[in-house]
Amino acid sequence: MALQDVCKWKAPDTQELSLHLPQHGSWAVPRGCDSQTFLHVHGPRLAHGTTTLAFRFHHGVIAAADTRSSCGNYVACPASLKVIPVHQHLLGTTSGTSADCATWYRVLQRELRLRALRDGQLPSVASAAKLLSVMMSRYRGLDLCVATALCGWDHSGPALFYVYSDGTCLQGDIFSVGSGSPYAYGVLDRSYHYDMTIQEAYALARCAVAHAIHRDAYSGGSVDLFHVQESGWEYVSRSDAYVLYMELENLPESKQELQVETSQIYTEAATLPRAEVGGEFSVEPEEVTPEDSRMPAETETL
């Protein structure tokens, strides 16, 4: 006697209404194909997206991201944290599947902690990026989706690496990951330079994410801003993306005035003798005061 007869179990009626995808009768599939197998392979997939960016400059590394976690057309969480601290001098942006990103950052925290206990010092940012890429490359082809930018400060100064779940590991000065990255790159490529001040870097990161959120349907919420310095990482602020974009919309008038003043300066400089035109102007950096909204510099490692 079969177990289903003993338990008096009956198969569910497939003709009843379901909250899940429509039954096979509502889908047109090729002849000779099993409907469930065909839908599993070629069926609709839930789209997801985000906007994260990071860039390296003279005073450290800036990391910024939106806060919307989406699942298809649904907003799963409007205030998620997409920049995950690893240790006091290292953090990373997360893009891809939220569960995969959180799991692999916990694994990275554990491995770096073990190496620090064994070697007596924390590994460099390059070592951490290489370690993460090697660990994830073993699961290539298994639908693992993790794209991250590791931002840190070590003995060589500020460092930035891009790591993908297929084992890719790249070093660079600017990285933007997610569905909103093309819009963020447009702002970064126009205004980025290595010798910018801290306030200029903050403004550039907020502007890039705000523009990406405005154009990308899957990005939204707020803009989280982090700054990695020699003393450790700092949670700078969380700003509403809509308010930021509306403030940027009111900037063209001031930009036009600035362009007029700049053109006047160049006109006056053109009338000066050659020796005076070649003079250099020194601009002292603005003094930056820490903001009240600061997260703890150390995180619990597993």
VENGIDA-V984256 format. One line per field, one symbol per residue. phi: phi as a letter, one per 20 degrees, with the letter a starting at -180 (. if undefined). psi: psi as a letter, one per 30 degrees, with the letter a starting at -180 (. if undefined). burial: 1 if it has 9 or more other C-alpha atoms within 8 Angstrom, else 0. A space follows every 10 residues. Layout:
phi->???
psi->???
burial->???
//
This chain:
phi->.fffffelec ffffeffcee fgfffededf fndfffffff edffdfebaa ccbbbdbfdp cdcbaecedd cmedefbece ddddfdbfdb bbecbpegff ffffffffgf ffffffffen bfffffffff ffffffffdf ndmfccccde dbccfeofbb cdcdfeofbc dadcbccpfe fgfffffffe dfbfefffff ffffffffff ffffeefedr nddecccecf epecefacdf fffffffffe egffffffff ffffffffff eefffffffd dddffffddf efeceffdcf de
psi->klefeefhkk kkjfflkkfa lllfffkjll kgkkeeeeee eglkkkllll jklklkaegb kkklllgkjl jbgkjekfhl jgjkkeaegk lklkkbkeee eeefeeeeee eeeeeeeefg lklleeeeee eeeeefffgk gggkjkjljk klkaffakkk kkklfgfkjk kafkkkklfg eeeeeeeefe fkkeglleee eeeeeeeeee eeeefkffka bljkklkkae fllkjeljkk eeeeeeeefg feeeeeeeee eeeeeeeeef flleeeeglk kkjkkkkkkk leiklkfklk l.
burial->0000000000 0000000000 0000000000 0000000110 0000000111 1111111001 1111111111 1000101110 0111111111 1111111001 1000111111 0110110000 0110100111 0111011011 0001111111 1111000111 1111111110 0001111111 1111111100 0000011000 1101111111 1111010111 1111111111 0111111011 1101100100 0000000000 0000000000 0000001000 0000000000 0001000010 10
//
